[in-house]
Amino acid sequence: MSRAGNSRLWHPYADMQAVGQSGELVLTRGEGSYVVDESGRRYLDLSASLWYCLVGHGRAELAQAAADQMVQLETYSTFSDISNVPAEELAARVSELAPMDKAVVFFTSGGSDSIETALKMVKRYWQALGEPERTVQIARTGAYHGMHMGGTGLVGIPAMRQGHTDLGSDVRHVQWDSLDAIENAIDELGPSRIAAIFVEPIIGVGGVLAPPTGYLAGVQEICRRTGALLVVDEVVTGFGRVGEWFASTRFEIEPDLIVCAKGLTSGYLPLGAVIAGNRVSAPFYDGTVGPWRHGYTYSGHATACAVALANLDILDRENLLAASRQLEVALAERLSPFADHALVSEVRAGVGAMASISLTPDALEKTPTLPAQFSATLREHGALTRTLVGGEIQISPPLIWTTTELDWMQNSIELTLDTLTRRGL
Ligand SMILES: Cc1ncc(COP(=O)(O)O)c(C=O)c1O
């Protein structure tokens, strides 16, 4: 199970000194809601890897879709006027699902690419419309918008920006749950300076924070009033995680741009997209902009798009959006009792199939390694997840969970908290 010191793999989001000492958990198989390591040990996947594995692991149907497409045409550039059938079909299908008028779809290779694409679309849009002074992006504290340069500039989690300078974007961060904070920033800067407001409908990496009632409709109203574009980052929430194809539908908003990735393929192949409503696409489609010099080698990758189509088929056929709504209730029921545990300060659940358990600030201060110890102990009790930046345990299962998995989750968390308590933490 461990390759301590021998690995040449530089892990993302890792203290490589610690990994070098402890070794790695090497996974070799995925089976539905479970993954298996090289020693044959099975773990319940509490987080659908990084939120994305909506349909569960090891789906032969998705492998077949990839193989069928690869032998036909693995892919070809979609720059300029070249296209392929899966990219066309997927764009049409996503456009149909999106809560925007005449939506068009720009494909990327993942969420960070999509955020960067949205940022550049916003900048190019305002240049084209003759309002180049609209340079300021408003983003929220606790927000996560990927790891490219512009996206890191939008991130509202200080630890992720720490040590990086010149992140490039003209960003104003506002308190995540306050419409007044947005109004104040706009009053101070002047409405004619604001290019866009970026929001995650439910903040994910920042701790699983659902918006206050009316917040997203309020942001939309501010955007409409001031002319700022509304960019909704649905990288986590898109394609069923909150019981609708998009959280924007659930919260009854119509964004100018939706950024998505992850659930689009359930992670079987890397693929992201920016969905643009008519307002933003118009100057790119009516000749105002002319050729937009932006695109990725793998934009519209035929095999990734074929897998996405097959993934959407599964989500449809197996009613996984409805399952997500049921999981939302079940997770809240099963997890809320943990709020009484001495190591837990809060359980966040009840909006979407996403939840978190916050470890207490006191315990985290006393034992800074507590999140790592939690994850390691949870593994001993047969489940896998990670802790988020504020010490929250991430629960965002594949949408295929049954009561067996809910029981397994409850038992493994209970055993983990009890083990840590016995160790004096
Ligand atoms: C809300 C949000 N936006 C963007 C991203 C970046 O996506 P990726 O890691 O695919 O680049 C993530 C990744 O977790 C995310 O949660």
The ligand as an SDF file (V2000), in Angstrom:
LIG
                    3D

 16 16  0  0  0  0  0  0  0  0999 V2000
  -16.3380   25.6170   -7.7120 C   0  0  0  0  0  0  0  0  0  0  0  0
  -15.1290   25.1540   -8.4500 C   0  0  0  0  0  0  0  0  0  0  0  0
  -14.6910   25.8570   -9.5000 N   0  0  0  0  0  0  0  0  0  0  0  0
  -13.6160   25.4680  -10.2230 C   0  0  0  0  0  0  0  0  0  0  0  0
  -12.9230   24.3370   -9.8850 C   0  0  0  0  0  0  0  0  0  0  0  0
  -11.7090   23.9250  -10.6690 C   0  0  0  0  0  0  0  0  0  0  0  0
  -11.9600   22.7810  -11.3970 O   0  0  0  0  0  0  0  0  0  0  0  0
  -10.7370   21.8420  -11.8960 P   0  0  0  0  0  0  0  0  0  0  0  0
  -10.1360   21.2780  -10.6650 O   0  0  0  0  0  0  0  0  0  0  0  0
  -11.4420   20.8390  -12.7800 O   0  0  0  0  0  0  0  0  0  0  0  0
   -9.8050   22.6820  -12.6610 O   0  0  0  0  0  0  0  0  0  0  0  0
  -13.3450   23.5630   -8.8020 C   0  0  0  0  0  0  0  0  0  0  0  0
  -12.6250   22.3440   -8.4060 C   0  0  0  0  0  0  0  0  0  0  0  0
  -12.8760   21.7600   -7.3850 O   0  0  0  0  0  0  0  0  0  0  0  0
  -14.4650   23.9930   -8.0530 C   0  0  0  0  0  0  0  0  0  0  0  0
  -14.8710   23.3110   -6.9630 O   0  0  0  0  0  0  0  0  0  0  0  0
  1  2  1  0
  2  3  1  0
  2 15  2  0
  3  4  2  0
  4  5  1  0
  5  6  1  0
  5 12  2  0
  6  7  1  0
  7  8  1  0
  8  9  2  0
  8 10  1  0
  8 11  1  0
 12 13  1  0
 12 15  1  0
 13 14  2  0
 15 16  1  0
M  END
$$$$
